[in-house]
Amino acid sequence: MSLHALGFLFSTKLLPLMYAIIGFGALIAIHEFGHFIFCKIFGIHTPTFSIGFGPEIYRKQIGKTNFRLAAIPLGGYVEIAGLAETGQGEQAHAELTGPESFESKPYWQKMCVIGGGIMFNLLFAYLVFCLLFMVGTSEKPSVMVAGIVKESAADKGGLKPGDAIMQINNDKLIDEQGKLIQKAHEVLLQHIRSNPNKEITLIIERKNETLTLPLLLGSRTESGQTIGSLGAELRTTIQRLPFFQAIATGIAETNKWIGLIVSGIKRLITQHSLQDAGGPVMIMSMSFGAAQQGLMALLTFLALISINLALLNLIPLGALDGGQMLFITIEAIIGRKMPIGLRNGINIASWLLFIFLAVYLTYKDVTVLFGKKIAVLYKKVVGLIK
């Protein structure tokens, strides 16, 4: 392989993958730092701060805390003295009762420590969206094609990453002043969803050239309904805004996404379906795709994942921060600690549930990304079928 080919492979594949892995690890670090910083504020001992799991690749003692980095950056923890949690390090200080213990602190401080990860995940999202509107992503507004699914309607119809969609059928997305119409992205999606297996016409701009593309949509099933499918990742470009307007718009955009993600989580729970859920493989795949589109695209995607992490951690299951906050609240009300056996049993059951979900969602991701033959092989490897 030539040096030019190696350079191309590194810049287009290996470097974005590295950025995606580092970015996902950074989200875990941000979450755990939220717990850590409140422990330090309230004088609680933290024996270990770990990012990742699996073989340890780096360790450094700073003050009273061992900071460690493990090989697989898909998790992490802060070991908190006086707080026993499943999967939280050696637990050598779990029964500590002195002034540096978690148990010695008042209710409100305990809630700040456990909720610190959620707060920092949301803070990260707010900062990213404010930054996004400060720097912008394009000189002019458009609905941009950011990625194409192979063998999809978009792929067969000739769409390419970087195409700016100006019009769909008879509806223009750009007005006479060169600005995006209100809710241009939603207008485009509505046309796509309402025309399963039908031909649409797109007018696009590609490298300053205007093209007309007739395109036959595919279809998929969502909530029992057949809707149109394009097979392209669409992203609305963002213009740079003045400082204070960028902050206000960034906060509003973050709040919008929080509302949308809450609705999505509610739908998953009420419909008892994981059809629209993605697992670790899908998240890493999408992170890689975002990294290929540039730093701001990756940061924006990580901000959305950060919101998801924050909101999912509010669910009152033992393995999540929401479950720990529920335990603390119950203990504050009844005036005594919950039986350790009951608490550990709930935590272990929650972890087993998450392991099962991770295995199932990974199988689902592999099916979507690589096809059924690879998915069957995956099922055999993890022992789900003989």
C-alpha positions as CSV (number, residue, x, y, z in Angstrom):
1,M,0.0,0.0,0.0
2,S,1.4,3.4,-1.0
3,L,2.0,6.2,1.5
4,H,-0.7,8.2,-0.1
5,A,-3.2,5.3,0.4
6,L,-2.1,4.9,4.0
7,G,-2.5,8.6,4.6
8,F,-6.0,8.5,3.1
9,L,-7.0,5.5,5.2
10,F,-5.7,7.2,8.4
11,S,-7.4,10.5,7.8
12,T,-10.8,9.1,6.6
13,K,-11.1,6.0,8.7
14,L,-8.7,5.6,11.6
15,L,-8.6,9.2,12.7
16,P,-12.4,9.6,12.9
17,L,-12.6,6.3,14.7
18,M,-10.1,7.5,17.2
19,Y,-12.0,10.8,17.7
20,A,-15.2,8.8,18.2
21,I,-13.7,6.6,20.8
22,I,-12.1,9.5,22.6
23,G,-15.3,11.5,22.4
24,F,-17.4,8.7,23.9
25,G,-14.8,8.2,26.7
26,A,-15.0,12.0,27.3
27,L,-18.7,11.7,27.9
28,I,-18.1,9.1,30.6
29,A,-15.4,11.3,32.1
30,I,-17.7,14.3,32.2
31,H,-20.4,12.3,33.9
32,E,-18.1,10.8,36.5
33,F,-16.4,14.2,37.1
34,G,-19.8,15.5,38.1
35,H,-19.9,13.0,40.9
36,F,-16.2,13.6,41.7
37,I,-16.4,17.4,42.0
38,F,-19.3,17.3,44.4
39,C,-17.5,14.8,46.5
40,K,-14.6,17.2,46.7
41,I,-16.8,20.1,47.4
42,F,-18.4,18.3,50.4
43,G,-15.2,16.6,51.6
44,I,-16.0,13.0,50.7
45,H,-13.1,10.7,50.0
46,T,-12.9,9.2,46.5
47,P,-10.4,6.3,46.4
48,T,-10.7,5.7,42.7
49,F,-11.7,7.6,39.5
50,S,-11.9,5.2,36.6
51,I,-12.7,5.7,32.9
52,G,-13.4,2.5,31.0
53,F,-13.3,-1.2,32.0
54,G,-11.2,-4.2,31.2
55,P,-7.4,-4.2,31.4
56,E,-5.9,-1.2,33.0
57,I,-3.6,0.8,30.7
58,Y,-2.7,3.8,32.9
59,R,-2.9,4.7,36.6
60,K,-1.8,7.8,38.5
61,Q,-2.2,8.8,42.2
62,I,-3.2,12.4,42.6
63,G,-3.8,13.4,46.2
64,K,-5.9,10.6,47.8
65,T,-7.4,9.5,44.5
66,N,-6.2,6.8,42.1
67,F,-7.0,8.0,38.5
68,R,-7.1,5.0,36.1
69,L,-7.8,4.5,32.4
70,A,-8.9,1.1,31.2
71,A,-8.8,-0.4,27.7
72,I,-12.6,-0.2,26.8
73,P,-13.9,3.3,27.2
74,L,-17.6,2.4,27.4
75,G,-18.1,2.9,31.1
76,G,-16.5,4.3,34.3
77,Y,-17.1,5.0,37.9
78,V,-16.0,7.1,40.9
79,E,-15.5,5.0,44.0
80,I,-17.1,6.9,46.9
81,A,-16.1,6.2,50.5
82,G,-19.2,5.2,52.5
83,L,-21.3,4.2,49.5
84,A,-21.4,0.6,48.4
85,E,-22.4,0.2,44.7
86,T,-22.1,-2.8,42.5
87,G,-19.2,-2.5,40.0
88,Q,-17.6,0.5,41.8
89,G,-14.0,-0.6,42.2
90,E,-12.6,-2.6,45.1
91,Q,-15.1,-1.2,47.6
92,A,-12.4,-1.2,50.3
93,H,-13.9,2.1,51.7
94,A,-17.6,1.2,51.3
95,E,-18.2,1.0,55.0
96,L,-16.3,4.1,56.0
97,T,-18.3,6.1,58.6
98,G,-16.0,9.1,59.4
99,P,-16.4,12.7,58.4
100,E,-15.0,11.9,54.9
101,S,-17.8,9.3,54.2
102,F,-20.8,9.7,52.0
103,E,-23.1,8.4,54.8
104,S,-22.1,11.2,57.2
105,K,-23.4,13.9,54.9
106,P,-26.9,15.5,54.9
107,Y,-29.6,14.5,52.4
108,W,-29.2,17.4,50.1
109,Q,-25.4,16.9,49.7
110,K,-25.9,13.2,49.0
111,M,-28.4,14.1,46.3
112,C,-26.0,16.6,44.7
113,V,-23.2,14.0,44.7
114,I,-25.4,11.3,43.0
115,G,-27.1,13.9,40.7
116,G,-23.7,15.5,39.8
117,G,-23.2,13.2,36.8
118,I,-26.6,14.1,35.3
119,M,-26.0,17.8,35.9
120,F,-22.6,17.7,34.1
121,N,-24.0,15.8,31.1
122,L,-26.7,18.4,30.6
123,L,-24.2,21.2,31.2
124,F,-22.0,19.7,28.4
125,A,-24.9,19.6,26.0
126,Y,-25.8,23.3,26.8
127,L,-22.2,24.4,26.2
128,V,-21.9,22.5,22.9
129,F,-25.1,23.9,21.5
130,C,-24.2,27.4,22.5
131,L,-20.7,27.0,20.9
132,L,-22.4,25.5,17.8
133,F,-24.4,28.7,17.2
134,M,-21.3,30.9,18.0
135,V,-19.2,29.3,15.3
136,G,-21.8,28.1,12.8
137,T,-21.4,25.2,10.4
138,S,-21.9,26.9,7.0
139,E,-21.8,30.2,5.3
140,K,-25.4,29.8,4.0
141,P,-28.3,27.8,5.4
142,S,-29.4,24.6,3.9
143,V,-30.6,21.1,4.6
144,M,-27.4,19.1,3.9
145,V,-27.0,15.4,3.2
146,A,-24.5,14.3,5.8
147,G,-24.4,10.6,5.1
148,I,-25.9,7.9,2.8
149,V,-27.0,4.3,3.7
150,K,-25.7,1.9,1.1
151,E,-28.3,0.4,-1.3
152,S,-30.9,2.9,0.1
153,A,-33.2,5.0,-2.0
154,A,-30.8,8.0,-1.6
155,D,-27.9,5.8,-2.8
156,K,-29.7,4.5,-5.8
157,G,-31.1,7.9,-6.7
158,G,-27.7,9.5,-6.9
159,L,-27.6,11.7,-3.7
160,K,-24.2,12.3,-2.2
161,P,-22.8,13.6,1.1
162,G,-22.5,17.3,0.9
163,D,-25.5,17.8,-1.3
164,A,-27.7,20.8,-0.3
165,I,-31.5,20.1,-0.8
166,M,-33.2,23.2,-2.1
167,Q,-36.6,21.9,-3.0
168,I,-38.7,18.7,-2.7
169,N,-41.5,18.3,-5.3
170,N,-43.1,21.7,-5.5
171,D,-42.1,22.9,-2.0
172,K,-39.0,25.2,-1.8
173,L,-36.9,24.9,1.3
174,I,-35.0,28.2,0.6
175,D,-37.0,31.4,0.3
176,E,-36.3,34.3,-2.2
177,Q,-34.0,35.9,0.3
178,G,-31.8,32.8,0.4
179,K,-32.9,31.8,3.9
180,L,-34.3,28.5,5.0
181,I,-38.1,28.4,5.3
182,Q,-39.5,27.9,8.8
183,K,-39.2,24.2,9.8
184,A,-37.5,23.3,6.5
185,H,-36.2,20.0,7.9
186,E,-39.7,19.0,9.1
187,V,-41.2,19.9,5.7
188,L,-38.6,17.7,4.0
189,L,-39.2,14.7,6.4
190,Q,-43.0,15.1,6.0
191,H,-42.7,14.7,2.2
192,I,-40.5,11.6,2.7
193,R,-42.6,9.9,5.3
194,S,-45.9,10.4,3.4
195,N,-44.7,8.9,0.1
196,P,-43.6,5.3,0.7
197,N,-42.5,3.5,-2.5
198,K,-43.3,6.6,-4.5
199,E,-41.2,8.9,-6.7
200,I,-40.2,12.3,-5.5
201,T,-38.2,15.1,-7.1
202,L,-35.4,16.8,-5.4
203,I,-33.6,19.9,-6.5
204,I,-30.1,20.0,-5.0
205,E,-27.0,22.1,-5.1
206,R,-23.8,20.3,-5.5
207,K,-20.5,22.2,-5.8
208,N,-22.3,25.4,-7.0
209,E,-24.3,23.4,-9.6
210,T,-28.0,23.0,-9.4
211,L,-29.3,19.5,-10.2
212,T,-32.8,17.9,-10.4
213,L,-33.0,14.3,-9.1
214,P,-36.0,12.1,-9.6
215,L,-35.8,9.5,-6.7
216,L,-37.9,6.4,-5.8
217,L,-38.4,6.3,-2.1
218,G,-38.3,3.0,-0.1
219,S,-40.5,2.2,2.9
220,R,-40.3,1.0,6.5
221,T,-42.7,0.3,9.3
222,E,-43.0,2.6,12.3
223,S,-45.6,2.1,15.0
224,G,-47.6,-0.1,12.7
225,Q,-47.7,2.4,9.8
226,T,-45.8,2.2,6.5
227,I,-43.8,5.4,5.9
228,G,-41.4,6.5,3.2
229,S,-37.6,6.0,3.7
230,L,-34.8,7.9,2.1
231,G,-31.8,6.3,3.7
232,A,-29.8,9.5,4.2
233,E,-28.7,11.5,7.3
234,L,-30.0,15.0,6.9
235,R,-28.6,17.9,8.8
236,T,-29.7,21.5,8.9
237,T,-26.6,23.8,8.6
238,I,-26.3,26.6,11.1
239,Q,-25.2,30.2,10.6
240,R,-23.0,32.0,13.0
241,L,-24.9,34.2,15.5
242,P,-23.9,37.1,17.7
243,F,-22.6,36.0,21.2
244,F,-25.7,36.6,23.3
245,Q,-28.1,35.4,20.6
246,A,-26.0,32.3,20.2
247,I,-26.3,31.6,23.9
248,A,-30.1,32.1,23.9
249,T,-30.5,30.0,20.8
250,G,-28.2,27.2,22.1
251,I,-30.2,27.0,25.3
252,A,-33.4,26.9,23.4
253,E,-32.1,24.2,21.1
254,T,-30.9,22.1,24.0
255,N,-34.2,22.4,25.7
256,K,-35.9,21.3,22.4
257,W,-33.8,18.2,22.3
258,I,-34.4,17.4,25.9
259,G,-38.1,17.4,25.2
260,L,-37.8,15.3,22.1
261,I,-35.6,12.7,23.9
262,V,-38.0,12.6,26.9
263,S,-40.8,11.9,24.4
264,G,-38.8,9.1,22.8
265,I,-38.0,7.5,26.2
266,K,-41.7,7.7,27.1
267,R,-42.7,6.1,23.8
268,L,-40.2,3.2,24.3
269,I,-41.6,2.6,27.8
270,T,-45.3,2.9,26.9
271,Q,-45.1,0.9,23.7
272,H,-42.9,-1.8,25.4
273,S,-40.8,-1.9,22.3
274,L,-37.1,-1.4,21.6
275,Q,-37.6,-1.1,17.9
276,D,-36.2,2.4,17.7
277,A,-33.5,1.9,20.4
278,G,-29.8,1.7,19.5
279,G,-27.1,-0.2,21.4
280,P,-23.3,0.4,21.8
281,V,-22.4,-0.8,18.3
282,M,-24.9,1.6,16.7
283,I,-23.7,4.5,19.0
284,M,-20.1,3.9,18.0
285,S,-21.0,3.6,14.4
286,M,-22.9,6.9,14.4
287,S,-20.1,8.5,16.4
288,F,-17.7,7.4,13.7
289,G,-20.0,8.8,11.0
290,A,-20.3,12.1,12.8
291,A,-16.5,12.3,13.3
292,Q,-16.0,11.9,9.5
293,Q,-18.2,15.0,9.1
294,G,-15.9,17.2,11.3
295,L,-15.4,18.2,14.9
296,M,-18.6,20.2,15.3
297,A,-20.7,17.4,13.9
298,L,-19.0,15.0,16.4
299,L,-19.5,17.4,19.3
300,T,-23.2,17.9,18.4
301,F,-23.7,14.1,18.2
302,L,-22.0,13.7,21.6
303,A,-24.1,16.5,23.1
304,L,-27.2,14.5,22.1
305,I,-25.8,11.3,23.6
306,S,-24.9,13.3,26.7
307,I,-28.6,14.3,27.0
308,N,-29.6,10.7,26.6
309,L,-27.2,9.6,29.3
310,A,-28.5,12.3,31.7
311,L,-32.2,11.5,31.1
312,L,-31.7,7.7,31.2
313,N,-29.8,8.0,34.5
314,L,-32.9,9.7,36.0
315,I,-34.8,6.4,35.6
316,P,-35.2,4.9,39.2
317,L,-33.4,1.6,38.6
318,G,-30.8,0.5,41.1
319,A,-27.9,0.5,38.6
320,L,-28.6,4.1,37.6
321,D,-28.2,7.4,39.4
322,G,-32.0,7.7,39.6
323,G,-32.2,4.4,41.5
324,Q,-29.5,5.6,44.0
325,M,-31.4,8.9,44.5
326,L,-34.6,6.9,45.2
327,F,-32.8,4.8,47.8
328,I,-31.4,7.9,49.5
329,T,-34.8,9.5,49.5
330,I,-36.5,6.4,51.0
331,E,-33.8,6.3,53.7
332,A,-34.3,10.0,54.5
333,I,-38.1,9.4,54.9
334,I,-37.9,6.2,57.0
335,G,-34.9,7.5,59.1
336,R,-32.7,4.4,58.7
337,K,-30.7,2.6,56.1
338,M,-32.3,0.1,53.8
339,P,-31.2,-3.5,54.4
340,I,-27.9,-4.0,52.5
341,G,-29.1,-7.3,51.1
342,L,-32.2,-5.8,49.6
343,R,-30.2,-2.9,48.1
344,N,-27.6,-5.2,46.7
345,G,-30.2,-7.5,45.3
346,I,-31.9,-4.6,43.4
347,N,-28.6,-3.4,42.1
348,I,-27.5,-6.8,40.8
349,A,-30.9,-7.4,39.2
350,S,-30.6,-4.0,37.5
351,W,-27.1,-4.8,36.2
352,L,-28.3,-8.1,34.9
353,L,-31.2,-6.3,33.1
354,F,-28.7,-3.9,31.5
355,I,-26.3,-6.7,30.4
356,F,-29.3,-8.5,28.8
357,L,-30.3,-5.2,27.0
358,A,-26.7,-4.6,25.9
359,V,-26.5,-8.1,24.4
360,Y,-29.9,-7.8,22.7
361,L,-29.3,-4.3,21.3
362,T,-25.8,-5.3,20.1
363,Y,-27.4,-8.1,18.2
364,K,-30.0,-5.7,16.8
365,D,-27.3,-3.2,15.8
366,V,-25.2,-5.9,14.1
367,T,-28.3,-7.0,12.2
368,V,-28.9,-3.5,10.9
369,L,-25.3,-2.6,10.2
370,F,-23.9,-5.8,8.9
371,G,-26.8,-8.1,7.9
372,K,-28.4,-11.2,9.3
373,K,-25.6,-13.7,8.6
374,I,-23.2,-11.8,10.8
375,A,-25.9,-11.3,13.4
376,V,-26.5,-15.1,13.6
377,L,-22.7,-15.6,14.0
378,Y,-22.8,-13.0,16.9
379,K,-25.7,-14.9,18.6
380,K,-23.7,-18.1,18.4
381,V,-20.6,-16.4,19.9
382,V,-22.5,-15.1,22.9
383,G,-24.2,-18.4,23.4
384,L,-27.8,-17.3,22.8
385,I,-28.4,-20.2,20.3
386,K,-26.7,-23.6,20.0
